Amino acid sequence: MDKGMGRFRGIFSFVLFLGTIVGSACDSLAGSSEGCGFIDLRSKVPLKVRNQGDISWCYAHTVADLLQYFSGLETQISAADIAIRYNKGLWPRFYRWINGSLVPETGFVRPAIQDALEMGYCPEEVFPSEHWTRISRVGEDVFQVEKKRLNAAISEILDLQRLIKARIFTASKEIPFYYEFPGVDQAAFFSILEENPRQEVLDGLRLKACEGKRKPYPEGFGPVSMYFRGPSMLEHIHEQLEQERPVSVDYFYGLLEDSGAIKRKLSELHTSLLMGQRYDVASGECQYLIKNSYGESCSGYDPHWECQAGYLWVGESALRRALVSYVVP
């Protein structure tokens, strides 16, 4: 399973790959503590680290974090809501047409932000992005409640819908399980699966779950700009961090696992949030604070990087080699 942005994003990110060639001579803060003062934006708006699991919605997790930060919200924003809405766009629909997939897993931060601003936000507690709650019947009036990762839950939901459409189950009380959300009980769940075409099932669930709970973002959210890798890349990112503005970065996620052997396959692009910087005396270079979406566990990361419950301090030279593009709200 690719933890990054997937095959579809690799195809449409060719222009970003060109950026890794033309931007080979990047600026550097390495070798001096000047220009690399300590910045840690975690204290400004605390952002909980989530785990995207085996579904490549890293861009949506990053968008949710960016919007929460810049809006100054205490409420965590649902990344699943953002991703499923984004999947209704032109390129995801094209992907479904050529690949037969009902759930495109890839996306770009800039258009996803624009989509999210138009529709408003749904709280994470209403439409979760890590686990969905499965209620299954195990006996007469006896039910089992369990949490399922989204990729497994989505697969089960689509399989169940096939049976409903085939009239194997004709009423809500007949189905062996359902997924429960605020405002979505067994009857509502059955109706959504019965009435919607397959490609609209997830959208139907998010719309029903978030109904009456969605809120507009505060006014004044500025324009969003995307930049490709270039000679002033790190200098620009540094300026944003100094202004207490985190930056969304697209990079080859191999740098997280092996600081010296970063893979450059376009299918391994990953998106995270940069939340700070500091000068590391031992390595003699600036380090950047990455908020990742692989959960709070520190297993699987290169031991060169200091991991703090899902946040990693990554060296400038490695980031410079892996970075492809970045987005600044």
N, C-alpha and C positions, 0 to 999 in steps of 0.2 A: 504494500500500500504506500503510495506516495504521500508523504506528509505535506508536500508543497502544494503548488497550484494546479497540478494536473496537466494532462496531455492537451486539452483544449486551450488552456492559457499559453502553453508552450508554442502552439501554432501561431496564435495571434500576438505573441510577444517577440516576434522576430526583430521588430524595430528596436526593442530593448537590448537584444543581443548585439545589434550593431553598435549600440552605445557602449558596450563593454570593450569594443575594439577602438572606437574613436576617442574614448575617454581614458586611455591607458595612462596618461600622464596627469595624475590627480594631485591636488594640493595636499599638504601634509602638515599636521601639527606634531608629528613624532619628533622625539629628541629634545623637547623643551616643554617645560610646564607653562610657558607663556601661551596664552590663548586657549588653555585647557583648564580653566578654573572649574571647581567642583560645582556640578548642577545635578540635582536629583528632584524631579518633579512629582515623585510619588506622594510627597506630603501635601501637595496643592489640591489634588483631587484623587483620593484613593481609588484605584481601579483593581478590582478583584481579578486574579489570574484564572481563566477558564481553560478547559481542555476540549479542543475541537475533535478529539478522538480520530476515528477513521473516515471522517468526512472533511474534505478540504475547503473549509469555509474560513480559512485564516484571514482573508481579506475582509469578511463580514465582522469577525471579532475585532479586527483593527478599526474598522469604521465605527462600530459601536463604542469602542473606547475613545476614539477621537471625538465623536459627537458628545459623549458624556463629559469629557474633559472640557471642551470648548464651550459647552452649554452650562457648565458649572452644576450639573445635576448630581444629586446624591443617589438617585435611582439608577440602577444598572439597566442598560438598554439591551434588548434581545437581539443577539446576532443572528439567530435563526429567522426571526421576522425579516431582517434586512436581506439575508441570503435568498429566502424563498421569494420575496418580492422582486429582487434583482433578477432571479431566474426567469421572470416573465418577459424580460427584455429581448431585443432582436437577436443578439448573438447567442444567448442561451437557447432560444427557440431554434435557431439555425443548427446549433449543436445537437439538439434532440432529433432534428430532421435527418442529419447525416449519420448520427451515431446510435439512434434508437434509445438514448438514455432519457429517463423521465426526470432525473434530478441532476442537472449540471452542477458541478461542485466548484467551479472556478469563477473568478471575477476580478474586476479592477476597482481600486479604491475610489477614484475620482467620480465615476458615474454612480457608484453605489452610494456615495455621500449625497449626491444630488437627488437620487431616488428617495433616500431616507428623509431628507429635508422636506420633500414634497408630501410624504405620507404621514409624517410625525412618528413618534416612537412608541413602542409597546414595551412595558417593563419585562425584564428577564424573569421575574417571579411569575408572570402571567404566561409567557411563552418561552420556556427554557431552551437553552442552546447546548446543553451537555447531555441531559437525560430527559426522557419523557416517561410519564407514569403509566404503567400498564396494569389494568385491572382484569384479571382472568377468573373465570368460574372454575372452582375445583370441587364443588359439591352443591347440594341443594342449599341455596341461600348462603353459600360459603365462597368467599372471594379472596384471591391472593393479590397483593399489591407489590409491585416491583418496579425498579428503575431500569430503563433500557437506554443504551447509547443510541444516538439519533440514527446512525446508519442502519443498525439492526431494527429499530422501531419503524423506520420508513419502509424497509423491506417487508416487514410483517404487515404493515398497513396496506401496501399495494397488493400483496398476496391475498389478504382478506377481501379486498375490493373485487378481485377477480371472481371469488366465490359468490359475493353478493350480486355482481352483475350477471353471473351464470344462474342466479336464483337458487343457489344451494341454501342460502340463508335469506329469508324474506321478511324478517322482523328483527328489531334490535335485541329482543330477549333471546333470540336463537344464536347470536354470535358468541364464540367461545371467549372472546376478550375484547376490550376496547381501550383506547388511550384517553385519559382524562385530563382536561385542562379547566381552569376557571371558566364557567359558562359552556363547557362541552361535557355533557354527561353521556351515558350510553346511547340514549335515543338520538341526541344531536350528532354524535359520532357516526352512528349508522346512517343517518340521513345524508351527511356530507359524503360518505363513501358511495351511497346509492345514487345520489343526484348529480354528482360531478363527474366529468370525464377524467380519465386517469391523470392527465397532465395538470389538472386543476385541484386534485385532492388536497395536497399540502397547502395550497393557497387557501382553499376553503377552511381548513383547520385553523390556520393562523388568523384569518379574518374573523372567524367566529370566536376564537379564544380572546382576541384583542378588542372585540366589539365593546364599545363603551369605555374602554380602558386606555385607548390610544390618546396621546396628548401631543400638541404642537411643540416644536422646538422654540426656545426663546428667540425673539427678533434679533437681527444684527449679525447673523452668521455670514461671514465674508465669502469672497470668491475662493475657489479651490484650484490650485495649480499643480500640475504634474511635470516633473523634470526628469530627463534622462541623465545617465551618468556623464559627467563632464569634468573639466579641469577645476572648476570652482565648487564642486559638489560638497565636500566636507566643510569648506568655509561657509557655504550657505546654510548647511545643517547646523553648524556651530552658532551662527547668528540667530537662527530660530530658537535654539535651546536657551540662549542667553536672554531671549525675550519671553521665556517660560512657555514656549510653544513646542509641544512634542511633534515629531515628524513620522509619517508612515514611510517605511522603506521596503522595497522589493529587492530580494537578494537570493543567492543560491544557499539553501539551508544547510548544505554540507559544512559550512563554516562552524555551525553549532556543534557538530559531532567530531570534526577533525580540523583543527586550526591550520594545519599545514597542507591539507589535501582537499581543497574545495572543489567539488564537482561543478561542471558548467553545463549540465544538460538543462535545456529550457523547461523540461518537464519538472525540474526540481526547484523552480522559483517558489519563494515563500514570502509572506508579508507579515511584518511585525511593526511595533511602535517603538521608536527611540524616545526614552524618557529622561536621559541625563548624560553626563560625561564626567570624567575625572582623569587626573594624570597618574599613571602607574609608574612608580620609581623603579621597580624591579625590571620591567620591560623597556622603560625609557620612552613610552609613548602614551598617547591619549587612549582612553577606553570609553566605550559608549554603552549605555544601559539599554538593553533590549527587553521589552515586555513581550514574552512569547505566549503562544496559545496551546502549549502542550501540557498544561496543568502545573501544579506546584512541585511536582517531583523533580529532583535534580539528576536523576539517572539518565544515562545516554548522552550527556553533554561532554565535550572535551574538558578534561580537568584543568586546562589552562585558564578556563573562564570561571570566574567566581559566580556561582549560582546562588540566588537568594529567593527561594520559593517561587521559581518560575521566571524570575528576572535574572538576566545574565550581563555581566560586564565583559564586553568583547573588545579585543584590541583593534586599533585603527588600521593597521596594515592588513589584517585579515578581512575586516569589513570593507576596506577599499577594494580588495580583489574581488569580493563577492557581490558588492552592491551594483544594482542594475538601474534602478530608478527610485524616485521618492516623491511623495505628495505632501504639499504644504497647504493647510486650510488658511 
